[in-house]
Each structure stands twice: as structure tokens, then as C-alpha cells.
Amino acid sequence: MNKLLKVQSKGVITIPKEIREVLGLEEGDFLEISFKNEKIILEPIQVINKELQEKVFKQLNKK
């Protein structure tokens, strides 16, 4: 699946909805970016378990 993206202010790009859905990406997810053979590579990574992440954020927002 190929899509054309435009780089916005401060280098911001929007990943098309179709691609986010296929990859299961949601707001707050992390991506690792690398550069190889003149190509940008974005890979979803899980820094911590999503359930644990949600619990931590809920606790922090209570304060």
C-alpha cells in the first residue's frame, strides 16, 4: 500500500487511517524511526504493556 504524505511544520506527518488500522496503531503508540539506504523506516514498538501504560497514565492524571 503506497500513500503520498506531505511533511508539515516541524516535520510532522500524518499516517493515513487505512495504514493505522492495518497496523493497529492508536493515539499514544510509539514508533521507532530509522534511516537506511536513503529510506525512512517507521516500526511500531511496544515500550511497555498497554494495560500497564493506561493504568500509569490514569494514576498520573488523578493528581
Backbone bond lengths (Angstrom), bond angles and torsions (degrees), N, CA, C in turn:
res aa  C-N    CA-C-N  psi(-1)  N-CA   C-N-CA  omega(-1)  CA-C   N-CA-C  phi
1 M - - - 1.456 - - 1.533 107.68 -
2 N 1.299 117.55 120.62 1.461 122.53 178.14 1.518 110.01 -111.99
3 K 1.312 115.99 137.71 1.465 122.42 177.74 1.518 108.20 -136.16
4 L 1.309 116.48 149.75 1.457 122.51 176.15 1.526 108.21 -95.77
5 L 1.326 116.64 127.00 1.462 121.76 179.03 1.508 109.28 -117.46
6 K 1.314 115.99 149.48 1.456 121.75 175.56 1.524 108.08 -111.23
7 V 1.319 116.29 131.19 1.458 120.93 177.89 1.526 107.90 -78.01
8 Q 1.322 115.72 123.66 1.462 122.66 -178.13 1.530 109.96 -92.47
9 S 1.295 115.18 -173.00 1.461 122.53 177.42 1.525 110.05 -53.20
10 K 1.306 117.12 139.74 1.469 124.99 178.73 1.527 112.46 61.71
11 G 1.322 118.36 22.17 1.459 121.90 175.33 1.515 114.65 80.07
12 V 1.311 118.10 12.93 1.464 122.09 -177.76 1.529 110.46 -73.50
13 I 1.338 115.63 134.84 1.461 121.28 172.50 1.529 108.07 -125.52
14 T 1.322 116.27 157.55 1.450 121.31 175.23 1.518 108.14 -112.32
15 I 1.328 115.72 124.35 1.457 120.27 177.03 1.534 106.76 -79.22
16 P 1.331 117.58 124.38 1.463 119.95 -177.50 1.535 112.76 -55.30
17 K 1.321 115.04 146.01 1.459 122.40 -177.10 1.527 111.72 -53.58
18 E 1.330 117.36 -43.03 1.465 120.97 -178.61 1.525 111.45 -57.71
19 I 1.333 116.35 -41.70 1.462 120.92 -179.21 1.526 110.09 -71.93
20 R 1.344 117.51 -42.08 1.472 120.51 177.52 1.521 110.76 -58.83
21 E 1.338 116.69 -41.51 1.465 120.36 -179.53 1.525 111.58 -65.94
22 V 1.326 117.44 -44.71 1.463 121.13 179.96 1.530 110.38 -60.64
23 L 1.331 116.62 -40.48 1.463 121.01 -178.09 1.525 112.88 -85.79
24 G 1.326 116.40 -8.54 1.467 119.55 -178.62 1.515 112.84 71.32
25 L 1.329 117.11 27.43 1.464 121.20 -179.27 1.518 110.57 -79.16
26 E 1.331 114.97 137.18 1.457 121.11 177.72 1.524 108.82 -129.16
27 E 1.321 115.49 163.12 1.462 120.04 177.21 1.521 109.28 -54.89
28 G 1.319 116.13 133.92 1.456 121.18 179.16 1.517 114.06 95.10
29 D 1.345 117.92 -11.82 1.461 120.76 177.23 1.529 109.34 -68.39
30 F 1.320 115.50 157.57 1.456 121.25 -180.00 1.520 110.80 -105.75
31 L 1.325 114.99 145.19 1.459 122.24 174.56 1.519 107.83 -125.52
32 E 1.311 115.85 141.08 1.462 121.06 173.15 1.521 106.82 -97.46
33 I 1.334 116.42 133.27 1.461 120.41 -179.68 1.525 108.77 -111.75
34 S 1.333 114.89 136.96 1.461 119.64 175.42 1.527 108.03 -140.32
35 F 1.303 114.66 168.02 1.463 122.10 -176.01 1.521 107.08 -131.41
36 K 1.339 116.76 119.64 1.462 120.17 -177.80 1.520 109.21 -145.75
37 N 1.319 116.39 132.36 1.471 122.04 178.83 1.522 111.83 50.14
38 E 1.331 115.70 46.04 1.458 123.49 178.19 1.530 113.26 61.86
39 K 1.341 116.58 26.63 1.466 121.47 177.31 1.525 109.19 -126.62
40 I 1.325 115.36 144.73 1.459 121.86 175.12 1.525 107.44 -92.46
41 I 1.316 116.04 130.58 1.461 121.24 -179.83 1.523 108.69 -119.47
42 L 1.332 116.28 124.50 1.466 122.22 175.78 1.518 107.84 -111.77
43 E 1.337 116.16 127.08 1.462 120.40 179.50 1.523 109.70 -127.49
44 P 1.332 117.12 128.19 1.459 119.76 175.94 1.532 109.63 -64.07
45 I 1.317 116.35 136.25 1.460 120.34 175.37 1.525 108.54 -132.95
46 Q 1.313 114.91 153.27 1.455 120.06 177.30 1.523 106.86 -109.17
47 V 1.326 115.33 110.31 1.457 120.72 -178.20 1.524 109.57 -74.64
48 I 1.330 116.13 -47.36 1.458 122.18 173.67 1.517 108.26 -140.16
49 N 1.288 115.83 162.53 1.455 122.19 177.82 1.525 109.66 -53.08
50 K 1.338 117.49 133.74 1.469 121.54 -176.07 1.523 112.48 -60.20
51 E 1.333 117.36 -39.96 1.465 119.80 179.08 1.522 110.62 -62.43
52 L 1.322 116.22 -44.77 1.457 120.81 178.46 1.522 110.60 -63.54
53 Q 1.330 116.73 -41.56 1.460 121.41 178.71 1.524 110.47 -59.04
54 E 1.328 117.24 -45.48 1.466 121.12 -179.74 1.526 111.03 -63.16
55 K 1.334 117.71 -41.48 1.464 121.44 178.88 1.520 110.77 -62.42
56 V 1.328 116.35 -44.14 1.467 120.67 -179.71 1.521 109.84 -62.87
57 F 1.323 118.15 -46.50 1.461 120.86 -179.42 1.524 111.94 -64.13
58 K 1.328 116.96 -38.22 1.468 119.77 177.45 1.522 110.62 -62.62
59 Q 1.340 116.90 -43.09 1.459 121.08 179.16 1.532 110.78 -63.65
60 L 1.313 116.43 -42.38 1.468 120.16 -179.68 1.523 111.47 -66.19
61 N 1.317 116.92 -34.59 1.465 120.32 -178.83 1.520 113.00 -75.63
62 K 1.340 117.61 -17.05 1.461 121.18 178.46 1.529 111.65 -71.17
63 K 1.326 115.81 -26.15 1.476 120.46 -175.89 1.495 112.32 -79.78
